[in-house]
Amino acid sequence: MYSLRKQLSRYSARYTLLIESQQLPFAWEIFRNTLIIQQCAAIEISLAGRGWKLHVGHDEITGFPMYIARSKYGRLIIIRYSDYQKEMAKIR
C-alpha cells in the first residue's frame, strides 16, 4: 500500500494527464484514458474510506492544476505540480 502523499501524487499525475488529453485522441489513448479513469476512481475510493476528500484548484504560479486533500478532521494536504511532475513523466 502506498503512503498517503504517494497516493495523492499518483492521483494528481493521472488526473492532470486526463485533463490535458481532451483533444481528439488515438485509439491507444482512449484505452489508456479508460485505465487512468479506473485508477483514479480506485484511489478516490481508497482515500474516501480513510476520510479524505479531493478538490481540484488552479495554481496561479505554474498554470497546472493544484490538488487539495481535506480530511474529515480538518487536516489539509496540498499537492502542487512540483510534487507530481515526476510521476506524470513516468506515465506519459
CYANA upper distance limits for C-alpha pairs under 8 A (distance plus 0.5 A):
  2 TYR  CA      6 LYS  CA      6.41
  2 TYR  CA      7 GLN  CA      6.42
  3 SER  CA      7 GLN  CA      6.65
  4 LEU  CA      8 LEU  CA      6.71
  5 ARG  CA      9 SER  CA      6.69
  6 LYS  CA     10 ARG  CA      6.65
  7 GLN  CA     11 TYR  CA      6.65
  7 GLN  CA     43 ILE  CA      7.42
  8 LEU  CA     12 SER  CA      6.50
  8 LEU  CA     69 ALA  CA      8.49
  8 LEU  CA     79 ILE  CA      7.75
  9 SER  CA     13 ALA  CA      6.63
  9 SER  CA     79 ILE  CA      7.46
  9 SER  CA     83 ASP  CA      7.03
  9 SER  CA     84 TYR  CA      5.44
  9 SER  CA     87 GLU  CA      7.52
 10 ARG  CA     14 ARG  CA      6.77
 10 ARG  CA     84 TYR  CA      7.57
 10 ARG  CA     87 GLU  CA      6.88
 10 ARG  CA     88 MET  CA      8.42
 11 TYR  CA     15 TYR  CA      6.47
 11 TYR  CA     39 GLN  CA      8.36
 11 TYR  CA     40 CYS  CA      6.18
 11 TYR  CA     43 ILE  CA      7.14
 12 SER  CA     16 THR  CA      6.47
 12 SER  CA     67 TYR  CA      7.13
 12 SER  CA     79 ILE  CA      8.02
 12 SER  CA     84 TYR  CA      6.89
 13 ALA  CA     17 LEU  CA      6.71
 13 ALA  CA     84 TYR  CA      6.02
 13 ALA  CA     85 GLN  CA      7.35
 13 ALA  CA     87 GLU  CA      6.52
 13 ALA  CA     88 MET  CA      5.17
 14 ARG  CA     18 LEU  CA      6.86
 14 ARG  CA     36 ILE  CA      6.64
 14 ARG  CA     40 CYS  CA      7.46
 14 ARG  CA     88 MET  CA      7.31
 14 ARG  CA     91 ILE  CA      8.34
 15 TYR  CA     19 ILE  CA      6.82
 15 TYR  CA     36 ILE  CA      8.14
 15 TYR  CA     37 ILE  CA      8.32
 15 TYR  CA     40 CYS  CA      7.40
 16 THR  CA     20 GLU  CA      6.72
 16 THR  CA     65 PRO  CA      7.40
 17 LEU  CA     21 SER  CA      6.67
 17 LEU  CA     88 MET  CA      7.80
 17 LEU  CA     92 ARG  CA      8.46
 18 LEU  CA     22 GLN  CA      7.35
 18 LEU  CA     33 ASN  CA      7.00
 18 LEU  CA     36 ILE  CA      8.07
 18 LEU  CA     37 ILE  CA      8.45
 21 SER  CA     25 PRO  CA      7.68
 25 PRO  CA     29 GLU  CA      6.09
 25 PRO  CA     30 ILE  CA      6.80
 26 PHE  CA     30 ILE  CA      6.96
 27 ALA  CA     31 PHE  CA      6.97
 28 TRP  CA     32 ARG  CA      6.61
 29 GLU  CA     33 ASN  CA      6.41
 30 ILE  CA     34 THR  CA      6.68
 31 PHE  CA     35 LEU  CA      6.92
 32 ARG  CA     36 ILE  CA      6.68
 33 ASN  CA     37 ILE  CA      6.56
 34 THR  CA     38 GLN  CA      6.88
 35 LEU  CA     39 GLN  CA      6.74
 36 ILE  CA     40 CYS  CA      6.57
 37 ILE  CA     41 ALA  CA      6.66
 38 GLN  CA     42 ALA  CA      6.73
 39 GLN  CA     43 ILE  CA      6.76
 40 CYS  CA     44 GLU  CA      6.60
 41 ALA  CA     45 ILE  CA      6.65
 42 ALA  CA     46 SER  CA      6.68
 43 ILE  CA     47 LEU  CA      6.61
 44 GLU  CA     48 ALA  CA      6.49
 44 GLU  CA     53 LYS  CA      8.41
 44 GLU  CA     54 LEU  CA      8.19
 45 ILE  CA     49 GLY  CA      6.62
 46 SER  CA     50 ARG  CA      7.15
 47 LEU  CA     51 GLY  CA      6.87
 47 LEU  CA     52 TRP  CA      5.71
 47 LEU  CA     53 LYS  CA      7.64
 48 ALA  CA     52 TRP  CA      5.44
 48 ALA  CA     53 LYS  CA      6.64
 51 GLY  CA     71 SER  CA      5.98
 51 GLY  CA     72 LYS  CA      5.93
 52 TRP  CA     69 ALA  CA      6.74
 52 TRP  CA     70 ARG  CA      5.98
 52 TRP  CA     71 SER  CA      4.80
 52 TRP  CA     72 LYS  CA      6.81
 53 LYS  CA     69 ALA  CA      6.07
 53 LYS  CA     70 ARG  CA      5.87
 53 LYS  CA     71 SER  CA      6.87
 53 LYS  CA     72 LYS  CA      8.42
 54 LEU  CA     67 TYR  CA      7.34
 54 LEU  CA     68 ILE  CA      6.24
 54 LEU  CA     69 ALA  CA      5.09
 54 LEU  CA     70 ARG  CA      7.09
 55 HIS  CA     67 TYR  CA      6.28
 55 HIS  CA     68 ILE  CA      5.55
 55 HIS  CA     69 ALA  CA      6.83
 56 VAL  CA     65 PRO  CA      7.04
 56 VAL  CA     66 MET  CA      6.35
 56 VAL  CA     67 TYR  CA      5.20
 56 VAL  CA     68 ILE  CA      6.73
 57 GLY  CA     65 PRO  CA      6.21
 57 GLY  CA     66 MET  CA      5.43
 57 GLY  CA     67 TYR  CA      6.55
 57 GLY  CA     68 ILE  CA      7.82
 58 HIS  CA     63 GLY  CA      7.22
 58 HIS  CA     64 PHE  CA      6.82
 58 HIS  CA     65 PRO  CA      5.17
 58 HIS  CA     66 MET  CA      5.86
 59 ASP  CA     63 GLY  CA      5.89
 59 ASP  CA     64 PHE  CA      6.24
 59 ASP  CA     65 PRO  CA      6.29
 59 ASP  CA     66 MET  CA      5.97
 59 ASP  CA     80 ARG  CA      7.97
 60 GLU  CA     64 PHE  CA      8.38
 62 THR  CA     81 TYR  CA      7.78
 64 PHE  CA     80 ARG  CA      8.46
 64 PHE  CA     81 TYR  CA      6.81
 65 PRO  CA     80 ARG  CA      7.83
 65 PRO  CA     81 TYR  CA      7.68
 66 MET  CA     78 ILE  CA      7.64
 66 MET  CA     79 ILE  CA      6.41
 66 MET  CA     80 ARG  CA      5.46
 66 MET  CA     81 TYR  CA      7.28
 67 TYR  CA     78 ILE  CA      6.34
 67 TYR  CA     79 ILE  CA      5.57
 67 TYR  CA     80 ARG  CA      7.12
 68 ILE  CA     76 LEU  CA      7.51
 68 ILE  CA     77 ILE  CA      6.34
 68 ILE  CA     78 ILE  CA      5.11
 68 ILE  CA     79 ILE  CA      6.80
 69 ALA  CA     76 LEU  CA      6.26
 69 ALA  CA     77 ILE  CA      5.63
 69 ALA  CA     78 ILE  CA      6.87
 70 ARG  CA     74 GLY  CA      6.68
 70 ARG  CA     75 ARG  CA      6.18
 70 ARG  CA     76 LEU  CA      5.17
 70 ARG  CA     77 ILE  CA      7.04
 71 SER  CA     75 ARG  CA      5.66
 71 SER  CA     76 LEU  CA      7.08
 79 ILE  CA     83 ASP  CA      6.47
 79 ILE  CA     84 TYR  CA      7.84
 80 ARG  CA     84 TYR  CA      7.40
 81 TYR  CA     85 GLN  CA      6.17
 82 SER  CA     86 LYS  CA      8.46
 84 TYR  CA     88 MET  CA      6.68
 85 GLN  CA     89 ALA  CA      6.67
 86 LYS  CA     90 LYS  CA      7.03
 87 GLU  CA     91 ILE  CA      7.22
 88 MET  CA     92 ARG  CA      6.81
